[in-house]
Amino acid sequence: MDELQDVQLTEIKPLLNDKEHDIETAFGVVHVTMRGTPKGNRPVILTYHDIGLNHKSCFNAFFNFEDMQEITQHFAVCHVDAPGQQEGAPPFPSGYQYPSMDELAEMLPAVLTHLNLKSFIGIGLGAGAYILSRCALSHPDLVEGLVLINVDPCAKGWIDWAASKFSGWTTNIVDIVLAHHFGHEELQANLDLIQTYRLHIAQDINQDNLQLFLTSYNSRRDLEIERPVLGINENTAKTLKCPALLVVGDNSPAVEAVVECNSRLDPTKTTLLKMADCGGLPQVVQPGKLTEAFKYFVQGMGYMPAASMTRLMRSRTHSSSSVGSGESVRSRSHTSNHGEGSAGTPEGIDLQDAPQTMEVSC
């Protein structure tokens, strides 16, 4: 993992042009940080973090990665913190009813309205990926594309619920959250990363607020999406209408959930990215690979067609004639791999033959 970042959460500082907002919605106040100025009618990039994190600990390593600047110069970024999870958040009053996952998703249209934004490309991790998916199902006109990391489309089963109840009696919330993010192998092998996040979860996030967010996530409904099948239910199937990039590390505890989500999405609009030598936080551990994938995803939506080649792309020979073609990238982003080979993909990424969704391993 030559791209492994030295994660120093204590050194994370906002940029000078970051603007923070506390936005009132029908379901409570939500903290939002805007970076940059919206570019005309372009969507913003909107992020939503997972439990035990906030937008800084979840996404700063990714957005501060050098090659990401090539993308963010074309888009404003809107970071959403779930209620009570931002840095320095005060505790909620006794008896406070934390929003459900559905209600957290319904806060996002109000955020866009308040900031005068028309649409977004979402990047979500875990609980954040679920919230963005729920928003896209309810408000497809607001969501142009989704990058869903470690997404779980299923409700928590009663066995999982019982296990979490039992573990809640025997284990503190920090260990529960760490087990949500990291698999057993990563917990044993990547001690520096684990310790960094252990301290962050324990010291930087209000523990009572975190418990409320965790309980809300564990009470989520099934997304109730199904894969559209041509000639059977393509006009009636409930599924995401926008392009989706599903991302999971091969050592992540979320692998099965992401594969299940992939099986329910439209294969002509979905790509599944499995990242080798990577655990539960690919945007932190492998920001370079995720940046490359995100760039192709955005190009596939018709944005940044003339963006300069990244380091991985520059290392390829000019025999790859489709490199840099916005149209050819768009067809690869939205459809399965039909014999195109790897002509337009970065070196080190292999396209596997997939009869349905295109799967990319890197």
WOZIGI-V728750 format. One record per backbone hydrogen bond with DSSP energy under -0.5 kcal/mol. CO is the residue of the C=O (numbers start at 0). NH is the residue of the N-H. E is the energy in kcal/mol with one decimal. If there is no record, write none. Layout:
BEGIN
{{CO:NH:E} {CO:NH:E}}
END
This chain:
BEGIN
{{0:3:-1.7} {4:6:-1.2} {5:7:-0.7} {6:8:-0.6} {7:10:-1.5} {8:11:-1.4} {14:17:-1.7} {16:35:-0.7} {18:33:-3.2} {20:22:-0.6} {20:31:-3.1} {22:29:-2.4} {24:27:-1.5} {27:24:-1.6} {29:22:-2.9} {30:80:-2.8} {31:20:-3.2} {32:78:-3.1} {33:18:-2.7} {33:35:-0.5} {34:76:-2.8} {37:39:-1.0} {38:41:-2.3} {43:45:-0.7} {43:120:-2.9} {44:77:-3.4} {45:122:-2.5} {46:79:-2.0} {47:124:-1.8} {49:52:-1.4} {53:57:-2.0} {54:58:-2.0} {55:59:-2.1} {58:62:-2.7} {59:63:-2.4} {61:64:-0.9} {64:67:-1.4} {64:68:-0.7} {65:68:-1.4} {66:69:-0.8} {67:70:-1.1} {67:71:-2.7} {68:72:-1.3} {70:73:-2.0} {71:74:-0.6} {75:44:-2.7} {76:34:-3.1} {76:78:-0.6} {77:46:-2.3} {77:79:-0.6} {78:32:-2.6} {79:48:-0.7} {80:30:-0.8} {81:84:-2.3} {85:88:-1.8} {92:95:-1.9} {95:97:-0.8} {99:103:-2.5} {100:104:-2.0} {101:105:-1.7} {102:106:-0.8} {103:106:-0.7} {104:107:-1.1} {105:109:-0.6} {106:110:-1.6} {107:111:-2.4} {108:112:-2.4} {109:113:-2.5} {110:114:-2.0} {111:116:-3.1} {112:115:-1.1} {118:43:-1.9} {119:121:-0.6} {119:143:-2.6} {119:144:-0.9} {120:45:-2.3} {121:146:-3.0} {122:47:-2.0} {123:148:-3.0} {124:127:-2.3} {125:129:-2.1} {126:130:-2.4} {127:131:-2.3} {128:132:-2.1} {129:133:-2.6} {130:134:-2.2} {131:135:-2.3} {132:136:-2.0} {133:137:-1.8} {134:138:-2.9} {138:141:-2.0} {138:142:-0.6} {139:142:-0.6} {141:119:-2.3} {141:143:-0.6} {143:242:-0.7} {144:121:-2.6} {145:147:-0.6} {145:244:-2.8} {146:123:-2.5} {146:148:-0.7} {147:149:-0.5} {147:246:-2.5} {148:125:-2.7} {152:222:-3.1} {154:156:-0.5} {156:160:-3.0} {157:161:-2.6} {158:162:-2.5} {159:163:-2.6} {160:164:-2.3} {161:165:-2.5} {162:166:-2.8} {163:167:-2.0} {164:168:-1.0} {165:168:-0.7} {165:169:-1.2} {166:170:-2.9} {171:175:-1.7} {172:176:-2.5} {173:177:-2.5} {174:178:-2.2} {175:179:-1.2} {176:180:-1.8} {177:181:-3.0} {182:186:-2.4} {183:187:-1.5} {184:188:-2.0} {185:189:-2.3} {188:190:-1.1} {189:193:-2.3} {190:194:-2.7} {191:195:-2.2} {192:196:-2.1} {193:197:-2.6} {194:198:-2.3} {195:199:-1.9} {196:200:-2.8} {197:201:-2.1} {198:202:-2.5} {199:203:-2.5} {199:204:-0.7} {205:209:-2.5} {206:210:-2.1} {207:211:-1.6} {208:212:-2.1} {209:213:-2.9} {210:214:-2.5} {211:215:-2.0} {212:216:-2.3} {213:217:-2.5} {214:218:-0.8} {215:218:-0.6} {216:219:-1.6} {219:155:-0.6} {228:231:-2.4} {228:232:-1.8} {228:233:-0.9} {232:235:-1.0} {232:236:-2.8} {236:238:-0.8} {237:225:-2.3} {242:145:-2.0} {243:245:-0.6} {243:270:-2.2} {244:147:-2.4} {245:272:-3.7} {246:149:-2.3} {247:274:-2.4} {248:251:-1.8} {251:254:-1.2} {253:257:-2.5} {254:258:-2.4} {255:259:-2.2} {256:260:-2.2} {257:261:-2.6} {258:262:-1.7} {259:263:-0.6} {260:263:-1.4} {261:264:-1.2} {265:268:-1.8} {268:243:-2.9} {269:357:-1.1} {270:245:-3.1} {270:272:-0.6} {271:273:-0.6} {271:359:-3.1} {272:247:-2.0} {272:274:-0.6} {273:275:-0.6} {273:361:-1.9} {274:249:-2.6} {274:277:-0.6} {277:250:-2.8} {278:248:-0.6} {280:283:-1.6} {280:284:-2.6} {281:285:-2.2} {283:4:-0.6} {285:289:-1.9} {286:290:-2.4} {287:291:-2.1} {288:292:-2.2} {289:293:-2.6} {290:294:-2.5} {291:295:-1.9} {292:296:-2.1} {293:297:-2.7} {294:298:-2.5} {295:299:-2.4} {296:300:-0.9} {297:300:-0.6} {297:302:-1.9} {298:301:-2.0} {303:306:-1.6} {309:313:-2.7} {310:314:-1.1} {311:346:-0.5} {312:315:-1.6} {316:319:-1.2} {318:320:-1.9} {319:322:-1.9} {321:324:-2.0} {323:325:-0.8} {324:328:-2.2} {325:329:-1.9} {326:330:-1.9} {327:331:-1.5} {328:332:-2.3} {329:333:-1.6} {330:334:-1.1} {335:337:-0.8} {336:338:-0.5} {339:342:-1.0} {341:344:-1.5} {345:348:-1.8} {347:349:-0.5} {349:351:-0.6} {349:360:-1.9} {351:358:-0.7} {357:271:-2.5} {358:351:-1.8} {359:273:-2.6} {360:349:-1.9}}
END
